[in-house]
Each structure stands twice: as structure tokens, then as C-alpha cells.
């Protein structure tokens, strides 16, 4: 359509021109295009419904574990956030891939070789990145089963001991007592000992001289444990428990004690308990033994000299 001499003049379509292509497109739409578009719209709606369902489920899980305190993020909230992100991303990739395949199929593209090639590429990628896949799967089950969480003190395979600072699907970050950060791939974790699960115990062995009365020592330790429990109720869950004589040594006998503590507080409680034991024994006149020897001189029969040190 052009403007000539102040009048509109309609020109006939040029063979092979844009108007002819538009006509062919409209004709194709009338024959099969609308049907294919409806199929694709149904697939897109199904994908959106799946994404919406995953979003609602993850939101419901987050609300279920939410403690209402925005300033504190609990372990359950972290796990719910991580699992929700994983499920959402997986659903998005699956929906986009399925929609792309359906589009190609509706336009007459044979997707069989494409799917087979993608399968072969996936197998090759799996062989090349099997350690990464192993890490991700192991991390998923670590979070799902709640074996340990952020803030727990763990011993991983007797090689890494520290506090869990961060957990992802691929790696667990620990911070040891010297401040060093350990990044442990989840797939390499074989055995984990959680040192702060629900509660802990402070084990303190006390060696005293053979001249000391065991029953009196037991009573001093129990009294000391009751005072420690009263002074630190948030750390000491139960008073000290005297298990009895654990060993007989060269210079004295060893008494074993257990103190039930809050998770992660066993080391601090044990140090404080040893300090108080030193003070209490000094006040009660109970001696902690020191090495002693009896030296025999062959040249002087019957003469024995006690050497201290």
C-alpha cells in the first residue's frame, strides 16, 4: 500500500514476496498450526503447574520448620532452604528440557537421535564427573537424613575434627581448634563421629597417691561436681559421676569421672573441673603422686635408698 496523488493505491502481492509468505503461514496455521500451538500450550501449562507445585511444597516445608525468629537461622531451616533450592532447580531444568523436546517434535524434528545422543553425552559426562555426582548425591542424603548440621562438632574419618561452618550438596566446611578451614567433599566422607549431638560427656581421670583414702576422694569429687553443676547449669546438665578406680599405676591409682554436659561444652567443663580438682585436693590435703624410685646398691646389702624425682 502506497500513497500516490493524495490517494491510497493498493498494489498486488509480488510473487515470492512477504505477503505471499504471510499467506502461506496463515494457511499452515489454519491446517495444523493451531493444533500444534494448543499442544505446546498444554505442555507449557503442565510445566508451569509442576513448577508451582514444587514451589508450594518447598514453601510449606519452610513454614513448617520456621521458628518465627528472623535473627536466628536454625539447622532445620538451612536444610529446608537447601533442599528446596535443589528441587526447584531440578524441576526447572526438567521442564525446560521437556518443553524444548516437545517443540522440536511438533515441528517434525525426529527427536529420537537427539535423545540418544543426549543419553550418550550424559553417560560420558557421568564418567568424567562421577566424583562430582557422588559428592552431590552424598550431600543430598547428608542433609536429608540430618546426620549432622551447622554448628556441630564432628570427627570425619579420624582426619578432620572441627566445627561445621557450612554445608552444601558438594562440600562440608569445618573449622578446627587452630582456626584452619577444612573443605571435605561429601563423597569422600565414610565415617562421621558427631561430638555434639544432643549432649556430651566430659571424661576426666584423676590420679592420686596410694596413701589417700579412695572413699574420701570420691566424696570430695562428688561435692565438687555438685558445686560445678550449681554454678554452670547451662553447661553442666548433671552432677559429676564417679565411676570408681580405673587403673593402678606405678605411683598411684586413677579415678575415672564422667560429667554430662551440653553439646560442645565438654572440653571447657573438663578444663574447669581439673582446675577445681587441683584446688580442692590442695585444700583437703590429697596428694597427686609424683614419680618415685627405689634404688638398690649391690655393694651394700640391705641398704635401700629412696630417690625422689
C-alpha positions as CSV (number, residue, x, y, z in Angstrom):
1,X,0.0,0.0,0.0
2,X,1.5,3.4,-1.1
3,X,0.3,7.0,-1.2
4,X,0.1,8.4,-4.7
5,X,-1.5,11.7,-5.8
6,X,-3.2,12.1,-2.4
7,X,-4.9,8.7,-2.8
8,X,-4.3,5.2,-1.4
9,X,-3.4,2.7,-4.1
10,X,-3.3,-1.0,-3.3
11,X,-0.7,-3.0,-5.1
12,X,-1.0,-6.6,-5.9
13,X,1.3,-9.0,-4.0
14,X,4.6,-9.7,-5.7
15,X,5.2,-13.4,-6.3
16,X,7.5,-14.7,-3.6
17,X,7.1,-11.5,-1.6
18,X,6.4,-11.0,2.1
19,X,2.7,-11.0,1.5
20,X,2.8,-14.4,-0.1
21,X,4.9,-15.8,2.8
22,X,2.3,-14.4,5.2
23,X,-0.4,-16.1,3.4
24,X,1.4,-19.4,3.5
25,X,1.9,-19.0,7.2
26,X,-1.8,-18.3,7.8
27,X,-2.7,-21.3,5.7
28,X,-0.4,-23.5,7.7
29,X,-1.8,-22.2,10.9
30,X,-5.4,-23.0,9.7
31,X,-4.4,-26.5,8.8
32,X,-2.2,-27.7,11.6
33,X,-0.6,-24.7,13.3
34,X,-3.4,-24.0,15.8
35,X,-3.4,-27.7,16.8
36,X,0.3,-27.7,17.4
37,X,0.1,-24.5,19.3
38,X,-2.6,-25.9,21.6
39,X,-0.4,-28.9,22.3
40,X,2.5,-26.7,23.1
41,X,0.4,-24.5,25.4
42,X,-0.9,-27.6,27.2
43,X,2.7,-28.7,27.7
44,X,3.7,-25.3,28.9
45,X,0.8,-25.2,31.4
46,X,1.7,-28.6,32.7
47,X,5.3,-27.4,33.2
48,X,4.1,-24.3,35.0
49,X,1.8,-26.4,37.2
50,X,4.7,-28.6,38.1
51,X,6.9,-25.7,39.0
52,X,4.1,-24.1,41.0
53,X,3.6,-27.4,42.9
54,X,7.3,-27.7,43.7
55,X,7.3,-24.1,44.9
56,X,4.2,-24.6,47.1
57,X,5.7,-27.8,48.6
58,X,9.1,-26.1,49.4
59,X,7.3,-23.1,50.9
60,X,5.2,-25.3,53.1
61,X,8.3,-27.1,54.3
62,X,10.0,-23.8,55.1
63,X,7.0,-22.6,57.0
64,X,6.8,-25.9,58.9
65,X,10.4,-25.6,60.2
66,X,10.3,-21.8,60.7
67,X,10.7,-20.9,64.4
68,X,9.5,-17.4,63.9
69,X,12.8,-15.8,64.8
70,X,14.2,-14.0,61.8
71,X,17.5,-13.2,63.6
72,X,18.4,-16.9,64.1
73,X,18.5,-19.5,61.3
74,X,18.2,-23.0,62.6
75,X,19.7,-26.1,61.1
76,X,16.2,-27.3,60.0
77,X,15.7,-24.0,58.2
78,X,19.0,-24.3,56.4
79,X,18.3,-27.9,55.4
80,X,14.8,-26.9,54.1
81,X,16.3,-24.0,52.2
82,X,18.9,-26.2,50.6
83,X,16.6,-29.0,49.7
84,X,14.0,-26.5,48.3
85,X,16.6,-24.9,46.1
86,X,17.7,-28.2,44.8
87,X,14.2,-29.4,44.0
88,X,13.3,-26.1,42.3
89,X,16.4,-26.0,40.1
90,X,15.9,-29.7,39.1
91,X,12.2,-29.1,38.2
92,X,13.2,-26.0,36.1
93,X,15.8,-27.9,34.1
94,X,13.4,-30.9,33.6
95,X,10.5,-28.6,32.4
96,X,12.7,-26.6,30.0
97,X,14.3,-29.7,28.5
98,X,10.8,-31.4,28.1
99,X,9.3,-28.3,26.5
100,X,12.2,-28.0,24.1
101,X,11.9,-31.6,23.0
102,X,8.1,-31.2,22.5
103,X,8.6,-28.1,20.4
104,X,11.1,-29.9,18.1
105,X,8.7,-32.9,17.9
106,X,5.7,-30.8,17.0
107,X,7.6,-29.2,14.1
108,X,8.5,-32.5,12.7
109,X,12.1,-32.9,14.0
110,X,12.9,-36.5,14.9
111,X,14.0,-36.3,18.5
112,X,15.0,-40.0,18.7
113,X,18.6,-39.4,17.7
114,X,18.7,-36.3,19.8
115,X,17.6,-38.2,22.9
116,X,20.0,-41.0,22.2
117,X,22.9,-38.5,21.7
118,X,21.9,-36.7,24.9
119,X,21.9,-40.1,26.7
120,X,25.4,-40.9,25.4
121,X,26.6,-37.4,26.3
122,X,25.1,-37.8,29.8
123,X,26.9,-41.2,30.2
124,X,30.2,-39.6,29.1
125,X,29.7,-36.7,31.4
126,X,28.8,-39.1,34.2
127,X,32.0,-41.0,33.8
128,X,34.1,-37.8,33.6
129,X,32.4,-36.1,36.6
130,X,31.5,-39.2,38.7
131,X,33.3,-37.8,41.7
132,X,31.2,-34.6,41.5
133,X,28.0,-36.6,41.1
134,X,29.0,-38.8,44.1
135,X,29.6,-35.6,46.2
136,X,26.2,-34.2,45.2
137,X,24.3,-37.4,46.0
138,X,26.1,-37.9,49.3
139,X,25.5,-34.3,50.3
140,X,21.8,-34.6,49.5
141,X,21.4,-37.6,51.8
142,X,23.5,-35.9,54.5
143,X,21.1,-33.1,54.5
144,X,18.0,-35.3,54.2
145,X,19.0,-37.6,57.0
146,X,20.2,-34.9,59.3
147,X,23.3,-36.8,60.2
148,X,24.9,-33.5,61.4
149,X,24.4,-29.8,60.8
150,X,25.9,-26.4,61.0
151,X,27.4,-25.8,64.5
152,X,28.0,-29.5,65.3
153,X,31.5,-30.6,66.2
154,X,32.4,-33.7,64.1
155,X,35.3,-36.0,63.5
156,X,35.4,-37.1,59.9
157,X,37.3,-40.3,59.3
158,X,39.7,-39.5,62.1
159,X,41.4,-37.0,59.8
160,X,39.3,-33.8,60.2
161,X,38.0,-32.6,63.5
162,X,36.2,-29.3,63.9
163,X,33.0,-27.3,63.9
164,X,30.8,-27.4,60.9
165,X,30.6,-23.9,59.5
166,X,28.8,-24.5,56.1
167,X,27.2,-27.4,54.3
168,X,26.4,-27.6,50.6
169,X,25.5,-30.5,48.3
170,X,29.1,-30.9,47.3
171,X,31.3,-30.0,50.2
172,X,31.3,-29.6,54.0
173,X,33.4,-26.9,55.6
174,X,34.9,-27.5,59.0
175,X,36.9,-25.1,61.3
176,X,39.3,-26.8,63.7
177,X,40.6,-25.5,67.1
178,X,43.5,-23.7,65.4
179,X,41.2,-21.8,63.1
180,X,42.1,-23.8,60.0
181,X,39.3,-24.3,57.5
182,X,38.8,-27.9,56.1
183,X,36.8,-28.4,52.9
184,X,35.8,-32.0,52.8
185,X,34.0,-33.4,49.7
186,X,30.8,-35.1,50.7
187,X,31.5,-38.1,48.5
188,X,34.8,-38.8,50.4
189,X,33.1,-39.0,53.9
190,X,33.0,-42.6,55.0
191,X,32.5,-42.3,58.8
192,X,31.5,-39.3,60.9
193,X,31.6,-39.1,64.7
194,X,29.4,-36.3,66.0
195,X,30.9,-35.0,69.2
196,X,28.0,-32.6,70.0
197,X,24.8,-34.5,69.3
198,X,22.1,-33.7,71.9
199,X,24.6,-33.9,74.8
200,X,28.2,-34.7,75.6
201,X,30.3,-36.1,78.4
202,X,33.5,-34.7,79.9
203,X,35.8,-37.5,80.8
204,X,38.4,-36.6,83.5
205,X,40.8,-39.1,85.0
206,X,42.3,-38.2,88.3
207,X,45.4,-39.9,89.7
208,X,46.0,-39.8,93.5
209,X,48.6,-41.1,95.8
210,X,48.3,-44.6,97.3
211,X,48.2,-43.1,100.8
212,X,44.9,-41.4,100.0
213,X,41.6,-42.9,101.1
214,X,39.6,-43.7,97.9
215,X,36.2,-43.2,99.6
216,X,37.2,-39.7,100.9
217,X,38.5,-38.8,97.4
218,X,35.2,-40.0,95.9
219,X,33.2,-37.7,98.3
220,X,35.5,-34.7,97.5
221,X,34.9,-35.2,93.8
222,X,31.2,-35.6,94.2
223,X,30.9,-32.5,96.3
224,X,33.0,-30.6,93.7
225,X,30.7,-31.9,90.9
226,X,27.6,-30.7,92.7
227,X,29.1,-27.2,93.1
228,X,30.1,-27.1,89.4
229,X,26.6,-28.1,88.4
230,X,25.1,-25.4,90.5
231,X,27.5,-22.8,89.2
232,X,27.1,-23.7,85.5
233,X,23.6,-25.2,84.9
234,X,23.6,-24.2,81.3
235,X,26.8,-26.2,80.6
236,X,26.7,-29.0,83.2
237,X,23.5,-31.0,82.7
238,X,24.1,-33.5,85.6
239,X,26.5,-33.5,88.6
240,X,29.8,-35.3,88.2
241,X,29.6,-39.1,88.3
242,X,32.4,-41.1,89.9
243,X,32.8,-44.4,88.1
244,X,35.5,-45.7,90.5
245,X,39.1,-46.8,90.4
246,X,40.1,-47.1,86.7
247,X,43.7,-48.2,87.0
248,X,46.5,-48.9,89.4
249,X,49.7,-47.2,88.3
250,X,53.3,-47.2,89.5
251,X,52.9,-44.1,91.7
252,X,49.1,-44.0,92.5
253,X,45.7,-45.1,91.4
254,X,43.5,-43.4,88.8
255,X,39.8,-42.5,89.4
256,X,37.6,-42.0,86.4
257,X,34.8,-39.4,86.4
258,X,32.1,-38.5,83.9
259,X,30.1,-35.2,83.7
260,X,27.2,-34.9,81.3
261,X,27.4,-31.5,79.5
262,X,25.6,-29.5,76.9
263,X,26.7,-30.3,73.3
264,X,30.2,-28.9,72.6
265,X,30.8,-27.9,76.2
266,X,32.7,-31.0,77.3
267,X,36.1,-29.6,76.8
268,X,35.5,-26.3,78.6
269,X,33.8,-28.2,81.5
270,X,36.7,-30.6,81.7
271,X,39.3,-27.8,82.0
272,X,37.3,-26.1,84.7
273,X,36.8,-29.4,86.5
274,X,40.6,-30.1,86.5
275,X,41.2,-26.6,87.9
276,X,38.8,-27.1,90.7
277,X,40.1,-30.6,91.5
278,X,43.6,-29.1,92.0
279,X,42.3,-26.5,94.4
280,X,40.0,-29.0,96.2
281,X,42.8,-31.6,96.6
282,X,45.2,-28.9,97.9
283,X,42.6,-27.8,100.5
284,X,41.8,-31.4,101.5
285,X,45.4,-32.5,101.7
286,X,45.1,-35.1,99.0
287,X,48.3,-35.5,97.1
288,X,48.7,-36.1,93.4
289,X,51.5,-38.6,93.0
290,X,54.9,-37.9,91.5
291,X,57.3,-40.5,90.2
292,X,59.3,-42.4,92.8
293,X,62.1,-45.0,92.6
294,X,63.7,-47.4,94.9
295,X,67.4,-47.8,94.2
296,X,69.3,-51.0,95.4
297,X,73.0,-50.9,95.9
298,X,74.7,-54.3,95.4
299,X,77.7,-53.3,97.3
300,X,75.8,-52.6,100.4
301,X,73.3,-55.5,101.1
302,X,70.2,-54.5,102.9
303,X,70.7,-50.8,102.2
304,X,67.9,-49.2,100.2
305,X,67.8,-45.5,99.2
306,X,64.5,-43.8,98.2
307,X,65.2,-41.4,95.3
308,X,62.5,-38.9,94.5
309,X,62.2,-37.4,91.1
